[in-house]
Amino acid sequence: NKAANGGFCSWTKVRLLPRILSTKTHLFSYKDCRFRVESDKQRTARVIVWREFEVTNSFTLESSFYGYNRGTEIAPLEIEDYYRLGEALIESLLEYHYLLLSIENELIETRGWLKPSRLISLTGTPAAVE
């Protein structure tokens, strides 16, 4: 997936996988994703891979060692949570692959732009916190 300079196509593609993952598990928060390259992140591996090798989906998946927000409380992370997150990530990658195949022509026709409502209809809404 080499589309780092692909305009709206890059904008759309880079948001699809995180949106899909957020629908699979409450352990991943789409609203906490940052898609900007801040000045202090210029020398990180994900930014260098994105710029130098033009890999659109170069991400950092960050996790707390302590816990995550569950409503108004902090829930401790258990080993099983990491396994579930890994499973959700693999399922999301598979879904992302098939989703891109199904919307390839639409992305070409719209030069990569999917309206936010279309993006939501394709990927669903984020998972509810348990």
N, C-alpha and C positions, 0 to 999 in steps of 0.2 A: 504494500500500500504506500506508494511514493507519491504523495500529493501535498508536500509541505508548502508549496507555493501555489496551490490550486484554488485560491480565493474562497468562494462560498463552498466549494466542494470540500476543501479542507475543514472549513468551519463546521460543516454538517457531519463529516465523517468522524472528526475528533470528539464530537459530543454523543455519537450513537452508542459506543461501547459503555461509557459511564452511565448513560441513561438506562441501558438494558440491565447492567449490573445492579443498579439501584432498584429495579423492579423485582429482582430475584432474592434480595436479602436486605433486611433492615440494618445489617452491619456495615453497609456502604451508603454514604450520603452524597447524592448528586448535588444538593444545594451547597455542600462544602467544597466542591470541585473548583479549581481555579484554572482558567484556560489562558491566562495572560503570562507572558514571560517577564517577570520582575527583574530589575537590574541585579539583585543579589543572587539570582538563579541562572545567570548567563553562562556560568562555567559548570553547571551540573550535567551529568551524563545524559539525562533526558533531553535537555535543550541542545546539546552538541549533536546527539543522534538525530534529532529533528532537523537541525540546520544543515549539518555536514552531509548526512546521508539521506535527507529528505524523507524521513519516515514519519508519516502523519501521526500514527498512534504510538507515540513514545510517552509513556506515563510513569509517574511515581505513585505507588500505592502505599500510603502511609497508614500506620496503625499505632494505637496506643498500647503500651504494655499494661496499663491499668484497666481501662474500661471504655465504655461508650455511653453516649446519652441515650437513655430510654425514658422518653417523656420528660419528667422533671427530676429524675434521679440518674445517677451514674451506675451502670451495671458492670460488674467485673467481667473481663473476658476470660473464657475458659478455653482449653485446648480444642474442644469440639467446635467452638466458634470459628477458630482459624481453619479447621477442616471444612466447615460449612461455607466459609467465605471462598476458600479455594475451589470447592465444587461449583459454587455460584459463578465464579470467574470463568471456569472452563465452559460451563453451560452458556454463559454470556458470549464467549468468543465464538462458539458454534452458531448461536443465534445471530450474532453480528455478521458472520460470513454469509449465511443464507439471506439475511435481510439486505445486505449490499447487493447480492446477486439479483434479488427481486426488485430493487429500486434503481438498478444501474441505468436503465433508459430514462427514468424520471430525472435522475441527477444530470444526465447529459442534456436533456431538454431544458432544464431549468438552470443550467450551468452550476449545478451543485446546491442550489438554494432550496431548502424545504421550509415551508412556513412552520413556525413553532407548533401550531395546531396539528400539522401533518406529522411532525416529529413525535409529538405526544401520542398520536393515534398509532404510529408504527411501533413505538417502544413501550407504551403503557405509562402508568403513573408509579412513582416510587413506592416501595414496599412499606407497609405500616410498621411502626415500632411495636414489637411484641410486649 
